[in-house]
């Protein structure tokens, strides 16, 4: 100790500053070298691209910062995995849930499957990715129209056992975790996540397209003239990078950004603001078209009858039936559970009935059960698709639910997604975040969003008259539930839906199938 004290005393303030400055300079050098290395790798990873995205987005060159950002995102997406040229041979088997729908898989991995047999004029492939519920829901909506028009393959990329599918699964885990953390923590974390989901700029398109180039084997097993309807932009980007000639991209929400665009495909949008915004961004007019909302056939064909039934219930001052589903990422737990707890008095007075869809999320079922127990609510549990149909058929006869609260919870994925679509027909109000469900043809109470890009979908619903603006606090949502006890608001919303249907507003999936068929004949 005695020998160290003089040494310490000899170290001056200047020495400390020099040491600190040297460390900072070394760190800066490391960062600059890494930055330059990433930027340099951009050229090597994009060299074989089939589409010139720089020209497409209206830029003369890609900046050094953009090259580094895209290279980093690509590295995060694919890691050290190398792209493969081999095509994956596909097989298919009849869906156990949807009539006339064939579900694809990798040949030899699913018992009872047969090789895929495609004819461009009689076949449609609905390409999707099971990331959350939204993209799958839209895919099933499109399938409901396509299945009656010819051979329809439901091609979920995650269902194709392969290294490429695993890359997508890993990416989805990160997105789902981000969604859950943002909604549960709130505050700065929610703001950061909102900014990320809203910033789908040209670099986001570049990074997504680069991943598409990396995982082309997922589609290379199909003929290039096969009609592809994509419900995720990544599927559409894979298709155009493979050279498919008839690709239709169903744009997912109402916020225009490059991330949702598929160059060289026909991008169909649900609303006019997205249409003219994409044109203003520079998307060629021949590559974008206003189609309408992505809605299942059964919901569209029964709009008049279902809306009339809701108006009769409103006039008779029946309990307001609120359908509250959770998304595929399992986010919104805190908000929805707080909303349920706040419904105690209304449930006890018989003013509302709750239809809670926990999906296939065990943690959401547990959370719902705890919230209901906290207010002493009695509930019925339905855990099969057959039970869902029986429940809805019974309500359509004029009967009421067995309990004021019905909890839907499933061990499997498909019933989790389909239940919201099926129960929507007998619900008075769909209470959900402004996701793909914001476009559905029933009155909607739009609750707190998960990503900032969803805010524009709530605005679309409100302007059309079939939904509220986004209600970010439980107290605000309760005010609207109180308004819906009287017939005026629900009657107006249902009348708006009936009028919207007369001009084909909810026929987006029908038009997509018709366009795919027409393009196949050219």
Helices and strands as residue ranges (DSSP letters): H 2-10, H 13-46, H 53-56, H 64-78, E 90-94, E 101-106, E 114-115, E 123-128, H 134-146, E 151-156, G 157-159, H 163-185, H 187-198, H 202-214, G 216-218, E 227-230, H 233-242, E 247-250, G 258-260, E 266-269, H 272-281, G 285-287, E 288-290, H 297-301, H 303-315, E 320-325, H 333-342, H 344-348, E 352-357, H 362-374, E 379-382, H 385-396, E 405-408, H 413-423, E 429-433, G 436-439, E 444-447, G 452-454, H 455-464, H 474-483, H 487-502, H 508-520
